[in-house]
Amino acid sequence: MSQPIAYEDAIDLLDADHKAVKQLFIDFNGLCEDGAPAADKQAVALKICQALAVHAQLEEEIFYPAVRQAIGDDALMDEAMLEHAQAKDLIAQIQEMDPQDETFDGTVQELGKDIDHHVLEEREQIFLKARLARLDLRGMVPAMVKRKEQLKKKAAAPAKVAA
């Protein structure tokens, strides 16, 4: 028997991700304010990066294509994709950085500001237009939940090192 899905619709699922990532950024900023060890900050930063990578891929594979087709606003969707690309660049930088680097905290905080901006635009424009469009937001949830679990498992798997 399958588990009940805990989301009202696709937007509810994506917004739950937004809230979880926002909490991780709050946690990171608290560590910075408390002068926490670099390793502690790095652990939270890497959780942020993983969560955002999974979320962005989920949006890009399932949600954005459906919304693009339903609303016909290519400029809006292109801008969202550009913002994802910029976030991915910062994520890659953070993942490669030494947490002792003097720019580490600032880079993570810059990502946080970019994500806040992106989430605001998504909520005010993309989500609103998606709700007004003839789009089966409830019907998207099972595929999104399944894909999210696949992406989380893949992201959590240890990287294979070439010999």
N, C-alpha and C positions, 0 to 999 in steps of 0.2 A: 504494500500500500504506500502510495507516495505521500510525502509530507505536505501539509497545507502551505501555501505561499503567503508570506507575511507582508506582502505589498499590495496596496490598492491598485496601482497601475505602474507603468514604466517610469513615469515621472517621480512617483513616490520612492521607487527603488533607487533612482539616480540621486534624488535629494537626500536619501538616507546616507549614501556615500559621501555627499557633500558635507553633511553634518559630522560624520565620523572623521573625515580628513580635517575639518575645521578644529575639532577637538584635539587632534594630533598636533596641529600647528600651535594651539594654545598651550599644550603640554611642552612643546619644544621651546616656546618663548619663556615659559616658566622656568625651564632648566637654565636657559641663558641668564635670566634675571637672578637666579640662585647661584650662579657660578658653578654649575654642575660639571663633572668631568666630561671631557670631550667624547669619551666612549659612550656615555649615557645619551648625549645629544645626538651622536651619530646613529645610535640604535633607533631613536625616534625618527630621525631624518630618513633613514632607510625604510621604515614602515610607511612614512608619508610617500616616498617615491614609489614603493610597491603598490600602495593603494591607488595612487593617481595613475600609474601605468595601466593597471587593470581597468579602472574606471574609464579612462580615455579610449582604450581599445574596445571596450563594450559599447561605448557611445558610437565610435567610428564604424564598427562592424554592423550594429543592429539598429540603434536608435536614430542616428543622424541620417542614414540613407532613407529610412522610412519617413522621417520628418521632411527632409529635402523634397521628396516626391510629393508629399501631401500639401506642403505650403508653397512650394514653387519659389522660395526666396533664396536663390543661389548665393547672393552676396552675403546674407546673414550666415548661412551655413559654411561658406568659404572662410568667413572671418573666424568662426568657431574652430574650424580645422587649423587655421593659422595659429590661433592661440594655443591649441593643443601642441602644435609643432614647437612653439616657443617654450612651452612648459616641458616638453620632452627634452629639449636642449639643456634646460636647467637641471632636470632630473639626472641626465647623464653626467653633467658636471659634478653634481652633489655625490653621486655614486662613486665617482673617481677621486674625489677630493680626500685629502688627509683631514680628519676632523680637528686636528691641531692647527690647521691653516687659519690664519687670521681672517680670511674672507669666508670661511665655512658658514658661520652663523648668519652673516649677511646674505649669503646666497640662498640659504634655506628661507630666510625671511622675505627675500625678493620673490621667491617662488610662491610663498604664502600670499603676498599682495597680488601677484598675477592671478592666482587661483580665486581669490576673493572677487576680483574684477570679473573674471570669466563666469563664475557662479552667478553673480548678480545679473549679468547680461543674459545668461541662460535662463534664469528664473523669469526675468522681466520680458524677454523676447521669445526665445525658442520654446520654452515650456508653455507660455501663454498661447503662442500660435499653434503649437501641437495640440493643446486642449481644444482650441476652436476649430481645428481641422477635422475632417472625417478620417480619423486615425484610430485604430483599435489599440489604445494604450494598455488596456487590461490584457488583451490577447498577446501582447509582446512579452509579458512578464515571464512566462515559463521558459522561453528561449533565452531571455536575458539572465535569469537565475542560473540556468544550466551552463551557459557560456561563462558567466562570472566565476562559477566554481571551477571550471576547467582552467581559466586564466590564473586564478589564485593558486591552484595546485602547481601549475607550470612555473609560476613566479617563486613559489616556495621550494621548488626542487633545487638541489644543489647544482651549480653550474658544472658542466663537464670541462675538465681542463685537458687541453691537448698535450700529449706527451712529447 
